[in-house]
Amino acid sequence: MTHEAPRRGVFLTLEGPDGSGKTVHAERLRAAVAATGREAVLVREPGGTPAGERIRAILMDRHESSIDLTQRADALLFMAARAQLVETVIRPALDRGAVVISDRYLDSTLAYQGFGGQLGIEELRPVGRFATGALRPDVTLLFDVPVEIGLARKSDAETTRFEAHFDLAYHQRVRAGYLALAAAEPDRWIVVDASAPEADVQEAARRALLEILDPGAGTREAPDPGAGAA
């Protein structure tokens, strides 16, 4: 008697500086996956679980500045939320063959606390491996945008603690960190120019996704999840 090998899904992560538009494109990519007939699971960091959302409230709320978190505390809280998300949501979805799209993942901590907060990524990497059980994304899309453009896009309602309480130099280090991470692993990262017109960014991201799911599909006409919508 033969047993079918367990299916393995696809793990796609989206990264980028604040105001890069990746959160908007995350939902569009989820719809593009669904249009192919595959299960799509969209998660966000920090969050995605009851525990993660509680941690998110501490980390992201601009009014929580009185807590005065250190960069190390920031990093560890992000890691805790991530550990819960990986174990209870991401791994089970991948095990059943789903396409998981994560709006931020471990590279965010490397970029923000490692480069932006100047902790150094080599200290953070082993903690990240422990938190994620060494789960590595198949592909990471970096929505790259100049810092001044990205920050200007954020409305007051969208402003988090990171825009409200961290200076321009911090955000510039974050962007430089992302570009350094992408250059170090070109086999995993795809850089998308997020300063381009929104339709062009969407199309570049969608074609990259389809190429991941079906090599060669990025050069063919792809189904549009918005086709036929009123």
Sequence and secondary structure as in RCSB ss.txt:
>XXXX:A:sequence
MTHEAPRRGVFLTLEGPDGSGKTVHAERLRAAVAATGREAVLVREPGGTPAGERIRAILMDRHESSIDLTQRADA
LLFMAARAQLVETVIRPALDRGAVVISDRYLDSTLAYQGFGGQLGIEELRPVGRFATGALRPDVTLLFDVPVEIG
LARKSDAETTRFEAHFDLAYHQRVRAGYLALAAAEPDRWIVVDASAPEADVQEAARRALLEILDPGAGTREAPDP
GAGAA
>XXXX:A:secstr
         EEEEEE STTS HHHHHHHHHHHHHHTT  EEEEESS SSHHHHHHHHHHH GGGGGG   HHHHH
HHHHHHHHHHIIIIIHHHHHTT EEEEES HHHHIIIIIIIS   HHHHHHHHHHHHTT   SEEEEEE  HHHH
HHH  GGG  HHHHHS HHHHHHHHHHHHHHHHH TTTEEEEETTS HHHHHHHHHHHHHHHHSTTGGGS    T
TTT  
